[in-house]
């Protein structure tokens, strides 16, 4: 599992730049939303995360996968669907599913005077996947933009940039589908990691959600600390974040909207699952980095499951998540789901051993069945 080091740089005004507006295909450019927009008038704060190998409780295993090793064709299909400029909104939530307000120092004074609570960042996520010399690579940035009052589509102020690289040798689990969906495990420290689930809408490949479960390892038990959600739309080919959809963005702030109802997800569900399984070999001297980037296997039918909405963390945008430990404490399950239509969902589930070692990643398309 990869670890990350953080460096913070404050750019002087002379290095700030205005982002041009990105022309959007097939879109009414006159459409606007009464949501937060972002002008260039303050500093840019950069939080860059770069991969380096470190020994942590998550790294004391040697992983090998029984799923498909990346091939140029398989990765090319994934790269075609995941690469590009993904703009949208992001928000953080507590373990109870309650939205967390933005820091007071980034909220415009007008909102504070009107006692308006602000929960959402407008975001960019430029993403590029490539395959060179028989090696797959993925790089993306999560860019948060400072909120402001009104709509200024021709300008944006970057508040923070989190940059991530996934290139061999890579000893953190990464599983993907040709659709552009993926699951990634990112080690932040010896006791903290982020489990990122990126799900593409099966009805619209230009729409996706990223749900990040922040997990803490305490005495070999994984505990959920917080949740981050990004709702994003594809706005064009990769430009490294140089252009922004601005006021023509096809989505709006969502954190304070109504969460999913438990009745919508409770009941019997069945469907097809694609799985990447990981086996572990304990070692005290080294950490192997081979076969950590895996293409999920072919979909196959799975047993029906009964889901109780009362046991889930219900989120806006028809999303849910959960972290559950088996009664005998032999496994922990980290799951997220997206109700893409009434009675139809896509889910991502990661299974960890009693010592917090990853065993399996499974992505499923599910349909609700009569009880």
C-alpha positions as CSV (number, residue, x, y, z in Angstrom):
1,X,0.0,0.0,0.0
2,X,1.4,3.3,-0.9
3,X,2.0,6.1,1.5
4,X,1.8,9.8,0.8
5,X,3.8,12.9,1.9
6,X,2.2,16.3,1.9
7,X,3.8,19.6,1.0
8,X,2.0,22.9,1.2
9,X,3.0,25.8,-0.9
10,X,1.3,29.3,-1.0
11,X,1.7,30.9,-4.4
12,X,2.3,34.7,-4.6
13,X,-0.3,36.7,-6.5
14,X,2.0,36.9,-9.5
15,X,1.8,33.1,-10.0
16,X,-2.0,33.0,-9.7
17,X,-3.8,32.4,-13.0
18,X,-7.3,32.7,-14.3
19,X,-8.8,29.5,-15.7
20,X,-10.6,29.9,-19.0
21,X,-14.1,28.6,-19.3
22,X,-14.4,25.2,-20.9
23,X,-16.9,25.1,-23.8
24,X,-19.3,22.2,-23.2
25,X,-20.6,20.0,-26.0
26,X,-24.3,19.5,-26.4
27,X,-25.0,22.0,-23.5
28,X,-27.0,25.1,-23.2
29,X,-24.3,27.6,-22.1
30,X,-26.9,30.1,-20.9
31,X,-28.1,27.7,-18.2
32,X,-27.1,28.7,-14.7
33,X,-27.6,27.6,-11.1
34,X,-28.0,29.5,-7.9
35,X,-25.0,27.8,-6.4
36,X,-21.5,28.7,-5.5
37,X,-19.1,29.9,-8.1
38,X,-15.4,30.8,-7.8
39,X,-13.4,33.9,-9.0
40,X,-9.6,34.4,-9.0
41,X,-8.8,36.9,-6.3
42,X,-7.0,35.1,-3.5
43,X,-4.1,32.8,-3.0
44,X,-3.8,29.3,-4.2
45,X,-3.0,26.6,-1.5
46,X,-1.5,23.4,-2.9
47,X,-1.6,20.2,-0.9
48,X,0.3,17.7,-3.1
49,X,0.4,14.0,-2.3
50,X,3.1,11.9,-3.9
51,X,3.5,8.2,-3.7
52,X,6.4,6.7,-1.8
53,X,6.9,3.2,-0.3
54,X,6.7,3.0,3.4
55,X,6.2,0.2,5.9
56,X,3.0,0.4,7.9
57,X,0.5,-2.1,9.4
58,X,-1.2,-2.2,6.0
59,X,2.1,-3.2,4.3
60,X,3.1,-6.3,6.2
61,X,1.6,-8.6,3.6
62,X,2.6,-9.9,0.1
63,X,-0.4,-9.5,-2.2
64,X,-1.1,-11.7,-5.3
65,X,-4.4,-11.5,-7.2
66,X,-6.3,-14.2,-9.0
67,X,-8.1,-11.7,-11.2
68,X,-6.9,-10.4,-14.6
69,X,-3.5,-8.7,-14.9
70,X,-3.7,-5.4,-16.8
71,X,-3.3,-5.8,-20.6
72,X,-2.9,-3.0,-23.1
73,X,-6.4,-3.6,-24.6
74,X,-8.1,-3.8,-21.2
75,X,-6.3,-0.8,-19.8
76,X,-6.9,1.2,-23.1
77,X,-10.7,0.7,-22.7
78,X,-10.5,1.8,-19.0
79,X,-8.3,4.8,-19.9
80,X,-10.7,5.9,-22.6
81,X,-13.6,6.1,-20.2
82,X,-11.8,7.4,-17.1
83,X,-9.5,10.1,-18.7
84,X,-10.7,13.7,-19.1
85,X,-11.9,16.7,-17.2
86,X,-14.4,15.8,-14.5
87,X,-16.0,18.8,-12.9
88,X,-18.7,18.9,-10.2
89,X,-19.2,19.3,-6.5
90,X,-17.7,17.6,-3.4
91,X,-18.6,17.5,0.3
92,X,-17.5,15.8,3.5
93,X,-19.9,13.8,5.8
94,X,-19.7,12.5,9.4
95,X,-20.0,8.8,10.1
96,X,-23.7,9.5,10.7
97,X,-24.1,10.9,7.2
98,X,-24.4,14.5,8.3
99,X,-22.8,17.1,6.0
100,X,-19.8,19.0,7.4
101,X,-19.7,22.8,6.8
102,X,-16.8,24.4,4.9
103,X,-14.2,26.2,7.1
104,X,-15.5,29.6,8.1
105,X,-12.4,31.3,6.6
106,X,-13.3,30.2,3.1
107,X,-17.0,31.2,3.2
108,X,-17.8,34.7,1.7
109,X,-18.8,37.3,4.3
110,X,-22.2,37.7,2.6
111,X,-23.1,34.1,3.4
112,X,-22.1,34.6,7.0
113,X,-24.1,37.7,7.3
114,X,-27.2,36.0,5.8
115,X,-26.5,32.9,8.1
116,X,-26.3,30.7,5.0
117,X,-24.6,27.4,5.7
118,X,-22.1,26.3,3.0
119,X,-21.3,22.6,2.7
120,X,-20.1,22.1,-0.9
121,X,-16.9,22.7,-2.8
122,X,-17.0,23.2,-6.5
123,X,-14.4,20.8,-7.8
124,X,-12.3,19.7,-10.7
125,X,-10.7,16.3,-11.2
126,X,-8.5,16.2,-14.3
127,X,-7.6,12.5,-14.9
128,X,-5.2,10.8,-17.3
129,X,-4.7,7.0,-17.7
130,X,-2.0,5.7,-20.0
131,X,-0.2,2.5,-20.9
132,X,3.5,2.7,-21.8
133,X,6.2,0.0,-21.9
134,X,3.7,-2.6,-20.7
135,X,3.0,-0.5,-17.6
136,X,-0.3,1.1,-16.8
137,X,-0.4,4.5,-15.1
138,X,-3.0,6.8,-13.7
139,X,-2.7,10.4,-12.4
140,X,-5.4,12.7,-11.2
141,X,-5.9,15.8,-9.2
142,X,-8.8,16.7,-6.8
143,X,-9.0,20.5,-7.0
144,X,-11.2,22.4,-4.6
145,X,-12.3,25.9,-5.6
146,X,-13.0,28.8,-3.2
147,X,-16.7,29.7,-3.0
148,X,-18.0,33.1,-3.8
149,X,-21.4,34.8,-4.2
150,X,-22.9,35.0,-7.6
151,X,-21.8,33.4,-10.9
152,X,-18.4,34.2,-12.5
153,X,-18.0,31.5,-15.1
154,X,-14.8,33.0,-16.5
155,X,-12.7,32.7,-13.4
156,X,-11.8,30.4,-10.5
157,X,-9.7,30.4,-7.4
158,X,-8.0,27.2,-6.4
159,X,-8.1,26.5,-2.7
160,X,-6.3,23.1,-2.6
161,X,-4.9,20.5,-5.0
162,X,-4.5,16.9,-4.0
163,X,-2.5,15.0,-6.6
164,X,-2.3,11.2,-6.8
165,X,-0.1,8.9,-9.0
166,X,-0.6,5.2,-9.6
167,X,2.4,3.8,-11.5
168,X,4.3,0.6,-11.1
169,X,5.9,-0.4,-8.9
170,X,2.7,0.1,-6.9
171,X,2.0,-1.9,-3.8
172,X,-1.4,-0.5,-3.0
173,X,-4.5,-2.3,-4.3
174,X,-6.1,-0.9,-7.4
175,X,-9.0,-2.7,-9.3
176,X,-10.7,-1.4,-12.4
177,X,-13.3,-2.1,-15.0
178,X,-13.3,-1.1,-18.7
179,X,-16.3,1.1,-17.9
180,X,-14.1,3.6,-16.1
181,X,-15.1,2.4,-12.6
182,X,-12.3,1.6,-10.1
183,X,-11.5,1.0,-6.4
184,X,-8.3,2.3,-4.9
185,X,-6.7,1.9,-1.5
186,X,-4.5,4.8,-0.5
187,X,-2.4,4.7,2.7
188,X,-2.2,8.1,4.3
189,X,-0.2,7.1,7.5
190,X,0.5,4.0,9.5
191,X,-3.0,4.1,11.0
192,X,-5.0,5.9,8.4
193,X,-6.1,5.1,4.9
194,X,-8.6,6.1,2.3
195,X,-10.7,3.6,0.4
196,X,-11.9,5.3,-2.9
197,X,-14.8,3.9,-4.9
198,X,-15.3,5.5,-8.3
199,X,-18.6,4.4,-9.9
200,X,-19.6,5.3,-13.5
201,X,-23.4,5.6,-14.2
202,X,-24.2,2.6,-16.4
203,X,-26.8,4.8,-18.2
204,X,-24.4,7.7,-18.8
205,X,-20.7,7.2,-19.1
206,X,-20.2,11.0,-18.6
207,X,-21.6,10.9,-15.1
208,X,-19.9,9.4,-12.0
209,X,-19.6,9.5,-8.3
210,X,-16.5,9.0,-6.1
211,X,-17.1,8.0,-2.5
212,X,-14.1,8.0,-0.2
213,X,-14.2,6.1,3.1
214,X,-11.6,7.4,5.5
215,X,-10.6,4.4,7.7
216,X,-8.5,4.2,10.9
217,X,-6.7,1.0,12.0
218,X,-7.0,0.6,15.7
219,X,-5.9,-2.7,17.3
220,X,-6.4,-4.6,14.0
221,X,-9.9,-3.1,13.6
222,X,-10.9,-0.8,10.8
223,X,-13.1,2.1,11.9
224,X,-14.8,4.6,9.7
225,X,-13.7,8.2,10.5
226,X,-15.4,10.3,7.8
227,X,-16.8,10.1,4.3
228,X,-16.1,12.3,1.2
229,X,-18.4,12.4,-1.8
230,X,-17.7,13.8,-5.2
231,X,-20.5,14.1,-7.9
232,X,-18.9,14.7,-11.2
233,X,-19.6,15.2,-14.9
234,X,-17.2,14.7,-17.9
235,X,-16.5,18.0,-19.6
236,X,-14.0,17.1,-22.3
237,X,-10.6,15.5,-22.9
238,X,-7.7,15.8,-20.4
239,X,-6.4,19.4,-20.1
240,X,-4.7,19.1,-16.7
241,X,-7.3,21.3,-15.1
242,X,-6.6,24.3,-17.3
243,X,-10.3,24.9,-18.2
244,X,-13.4,24.9,-16.1
245,X,-17.1,24.4,-16.9
246,X,-18.0,27.5,-14.8
247,X,-21.7,28.5,-14.6
248,X,-22.5,26.0,-17.4
249,X,-21.7,23.1,-15.0
250,X,-24.5,20.5,-15.3
251,X,-24.8,19.8,-11.6
252,X,-25.3,21.8,-8.4
253,X,-24.5,21.7,-4.7
254,X,-25.9,18.5,-3.1
255,X,-24.7,18.0,0.5
256,X,-27.7,19.6,2.2
257,X,-30.3,17.9,-0.1
258,X,-32.4,15.0,1.0
259,X,-30.6,11.7,1.7
260,X,-31.6,8.3,0.3
261,X,-34.6,6.8,2.1
262,X,-34.0,3.5,3.8
263,X,-37.1,2.0,2.2
264,X,-35.5,2.6,-1.3
265,X,-32.6,0.2,-0.5
266,X,-34.1,-2.2,2.0
267,X,-35.0,-5.7,0.8
268,X,-33.7,-8.5,-1.4
269,X,-31.1,-7.7,-4.1
270,X,-29.6,-9.9,-6.7
271,X,-27.4,-9.3,-9.7
272,X,-24.0,-9.8,-11.3
273,X,-20.6,-9.3,-9.6
274,X,-17.1,-8.8,-10.9
275,X,-14.4,-9.7,-8.4
276,X,-10.7,-9.3,-7.8
277,X,-9.5,-11.6,-5.0
278,X,-6.2,-11.0,-3.1
279,X,-4.2,-13.6,-1.1
280,X,-1.7,-12.7,1.5
281,X,1.7,-14.1,2.6
282,X,3.0,-12.6,5.9
283,X,6.5,-11.2,5.7
284,X,8.5,-9.1,8.2
285,X,11.3,-8.0,5.9
286,X,9.8,-6.8,2.6
287,X,6.7,-5.8,0.8
288,X,6.1,-7.1,-2.7
289,X,4.6,-4.7,-5.2
290,X,3.7,-7.1,-8.0
291,X,0.1,-7.7,-9.3
292,X,-1.4,-4.9,-7.3
293,X,-3.1,-3.3,-10.3
294,X,-5.8,-5.6,-11.4
295,X,-8.6,-5.7,-13.9
296,X,-11.8,-7.0,-12.3
297,X,-12.8,-10.5,-13.6
298,X,-15.9,-11.3,-15.7
299,X,-19.2,-10.7,-14.1
300,X,-21.0,-13.7,-12.7
301,X,-24.3,-14.3,-10.9
302,X,-24.2,-14.2,-7.1
303,X,-26.4,-15.2,-4.3
304,X,-29.3,-12.9,-3.3
305,X,-28.6,-10.7,-0.3
306,X,-31.0,-9.0,2.1
307,X,-30.1,-5.3,2.8
308,X,-31.5,-3.4,5.7
309,X,-31.5,0.3,5.1
310,X,-31.5,1.0,8.9
311,X,-27.9,-0.5,9.0
312,X,-26.6,1.9,6.3
313,X,-25.3,5.5,6.3
314,X,-27.7,7.1,3.9
315,X,-26.4,10.0,1.8
316,X,-27.7,12.5,-0.8
317,X,-27.7,11.8,-4.5
318,X,-29.2,8.3,-3.9
319,X,-25.9,7.0,-2.3
320,X,-25.2,4.9,0.8
321,X,-22.2,3.4,2.5
322,X,-21.4,1.1,5.5
323,X,-18.5,-0.4,7.4
324,X,-19.4,-3.6,9.2
325,X,-17.4,-6.2,11.1
326,X,-18.6,-9.8,11.1
327,X,-19.8,-11.1,14.4
328,X,-16.8,-13.5,14.7
329,X,-14.5,-10.6,13.9
330,X,-12.9,-12.5,11.1
331,X,-13.8,-10.0,8.3
332,X,-14.7,-6.4,7.9
333,X,-16.8,-5.2,4.9
334,X,-16.6,-1.7,3.5
335,X,-19.4,-1.1,1.0
336,X,-20.8,1.8,-1.0
337,X,-23.8,1.9,-3.3
338,X,-25.6,4.1,-5.8
339,X,-29.3,3.8,-6.5
340,X,-29.1,4.7,-10.2
341,X,-32.8,4.1,-10.8
342,X,-35.7,2.8,-8.7
343,X,-34.9,-0.9,-8.0
344,X,-31.5,-0.7,-9.7
345,X,-28.1,-0.1,-8.1
346,X,-24.4,-0.4,-8.5
347,X,-22.3,-1.3,-5.5
348,X,-18.6,-1.7,-4.5
349,X,-17.6,-3.9,-1.6
350,X,-14.1,-4.5,-0.1
351,X,-13.5,-7.4,2.3
352,X,-10.7,-7.1,4.8
353,X,-9.3,-9.9,7.1
354,X,-9.3,-9.8,10.9
355,X,-5.9,-8.1,10.6
356,X,-7.0,-5.5,8.2
357,X,-5.5,-7.1,5.1
358,X,-7.4,-6.7,1.9
359,X,-8.9,-10.0,0.6
360,X,-11.4,-9.0,-2.1
361,X,-12.8,-6.1,-4.2
362,X,-16.2,-6.7,-5.8
363,X,-18.2,-4.4,-8.1
364,X,-21.8,-5.4,-8.7
365,X,-24.9,-4.4,-10.7
366,X,-28.0,-5.2,-8.6
367,X,-31.7,-5.4,-9.0
368,X,-34.3,-5.4,-6.3
369,X,-36.4,-8.5,-6.0
370,X,-39.7,-9.2,-4.3
371,X,-39.2,-10.5,-0.7
